[in-house]
Amino acid sequence: MRTSFTDAQRRDPDVAASEAEIRRCVHCGFCTATCPTYVLLGDELDSPRGRIYLIKDMLENERQPTREVVTHIDRCLSCLSCVTTCPSGVDYRRLIDHARTYVEDKHRRPWPERALRWVLAQVLPHPGRLRLALRLAAPVRGLAGAIGRAPGLKPVGAMLRLAPPRIPVAAKDGGAPAIGQPRGRVILLQGCAESVLTPEVRSAAVRLLARAGYEVRLVAGEGCCGALVHHMGRHEAAQAFARRNIDAWSREADRGPVDAIVVTASGCGSAVKDYGYLLRDDPAYAERAAQFAALAKDVTELLDGALPAPARSTGLSVALHSACSLNHGQRVRLEPERLLRAAGFEVRSPKEAHLCCGSAGVYNILQPDIAGALGRRKAANLDGLRADVIASSNIGCATQIGGLAETPVAHTVELLDWATGGPQPRALAHIPEQQERPMPCPTAS
């Protein structure tokens, strides 16, 4: 695609990066076939190709974003399915992230939208605040439908529907020493929403990694990866979260070598792996950001080829949901299925596996109609497999699908932990427990 940015505009590194991606686009339209919003809405401007035209015009002419342009940019899920599809190698992530930051800086949204986005940015990335918010939501959760039908309150209704009926007890476990032959020393990202909504995932990951021979460290001072605010165009807030984590990991690295930053929420993994780009212009952090980004691994990446032997024969079938942030964002595609099969599960893949479930960070709150349609479509495809359980690698997907599917949802790491000697996941409480061979359990450190 031809561009006409000026030399002065190109001196802005974000503009220069966006122009490079725009020029790679050859208008082929392959991306429209795999874009969830285009598949659902059929509007060219709700496809990657259409949004690229809008972004190009907005950036080149330094236009004030119009409501129409903002609407189409807001509807993008950042699922990055188009990146997987694109034959020209357009890194659409760079374009949509830049466009969102531009919109956040130059567009004044109606006050209800500003208030909602401020609340989401102030609550969701902070586990203590999120836990308090969920407690406050519990008494009115049953009114989600009525509240969502009130003018302007549809996102509030969506938030209440997503709130769990009960808040799990916070995980008390720490790290763990390696069991058996040591493979290395890893930091397990504790994150924000996952630690509140499904603390059992962290516990399962600690047990499984230790059983696989890794010393697991949980680092004080780290927090949200920054993805939630970054998707809302809050670039500086995302950078602040990244710097906080890098500082915490640097302190741990000073105590001993770190072989990996292990992530159990694939949306977080996609963000952490991009820290090098996010902080590329920060002289105090650029080098360390690139180093830690290179160490980031989804838990299935690290365990591929290192999974402990199964301790029980589960005999269960698994419907594998491939999270967009894992499949398209991190390009981790084969490892989850390979591990589940090695652990003794029968793995089934749904049709339209490439399409997003509609979670996408806070998308299912900000765009509840589109997210709901995509979620129901995904849930129907997964339920159609008639499996015993759905496996997901992302807390957002698990929450979205869990509220719509008839089949119970568990994290992939919970299933692998169970198969190799850990406790039975909550999602499988309806299935009789299987006998197991005695397995060593790590002690907290």
Steps between C-alpha positions, in 0.01 A plus 500: 500500500640842403548755776579872509634562851737796527856477625393695808229245574742210453719638777235369739608135544138382536403668172806352328410153626138538392598621154722196452208267576254697286737477201512120536123473446417400140118526530460124441215464750606158629469646852125551461439124496645453849404830666226433760335841469488484120367143507232613744412848366600484132621863501828567318587766757476232768771296330878545536528630145227756560648610830842541339346750254341689789822500704710609201269794426484601867875489558613645166267798524531530878124505521296534812344151533133506409240298685464268199873428483519444876206259480674279244832509687323417827336198338836336429564214743879501452467124450774522232343226288572731207872488580495122465308526173684790333726380213689833502605485864315810620545526877153639563566513875725802447230683309208437733706573813620829350147590388360437848766718661432773243125480570557508876714814464289694249137386535270605783251224564158560660536519878332160571760330278784692663373407845465132413848481348648678801335252738622201297856637492497571874345170612574203274883511504507513883408172677398663828270750331357232271420273795321788674307586183386139463378497861300817431358348180385176662171632651382649169636236262150360447387838364754494216235451232276780621790740552643416157170593333498846653618782269877536509552220753559206267873482592409499871265208440779322313737551795246354742439197277874431490537525878528155661224382736764450768850639542766229541728508799831664412789260440739478794767289333845635430759372260637147509833320467565274205413133541740245356754601238515884491423663164529864597369791704189687384286793607125436485306816411224546758298749298181678607156368398606134485637511854156615623263303278687168475778485762505122459671546162808647666505217755475242222779669305731506804445128565536401137812705432669371817408144404656565159828598667474879520566713805202738503531853634211738575639852502383777732433836340379386159142541384282541193680453169340818362294339225163615637588870494700469178194372314320816611767723346665587834852462371680668789309297760597179319864611502480569874374148569777357283769698683368384836520136393845540349625655824358211702648238266836678499518474878428127479754455219763662724447210745560233239457412132148507356431256216145613416214732590212252497149625426173310546270769353573513129380861468766596752758290319435682174550833680816400687659366182447848353674690782807549284294695247289678761809648672730516197549877536560499875879512554469382861287194417536410131778245544349325801153508340633316195683247718198415714269497197727236347471293821118509505335167426151366518491215751430252217810618310720427799341162574504373142741210516533529880158376617516253790366151432121463553403380846148396404301396197233766467309359206357846435442693181604867480362770271804718442433873478799669339511850649573773244778640717669159497424396143541832315673723755772256612475246218495216752277258312608138536626478858167497692355217293827307507519525880138405557538193279823406679310526830244248375212723390308463175518844337226636273521824300192712423407650167585870460780451751672811360211732594513694826265415788431871556681543831806697384600671824216740583333469160211293637422792732550786253340320200251261664280440193781392268677313778179319592437390142857372463488332840179313424640390165819374664314326782269323253797373298674371813186344646443331163810288558327323792823494698532453876673835553615808311867592538602866477832678556362845580295630792298734279399220265419268790274763658328583171445142386425371850197725522359385165597135446334194651835318513714588806822697440842437654842648439733277299754505785236373747433199280871427455560536874214262578613242247852501643407475868327821610148548641192473286398837346177665615362471147516121527326471837215310331739227381604221741861538615748262338751289687858619477849384570665679796669820384731738693355838584716816519512700820454875493803720534 
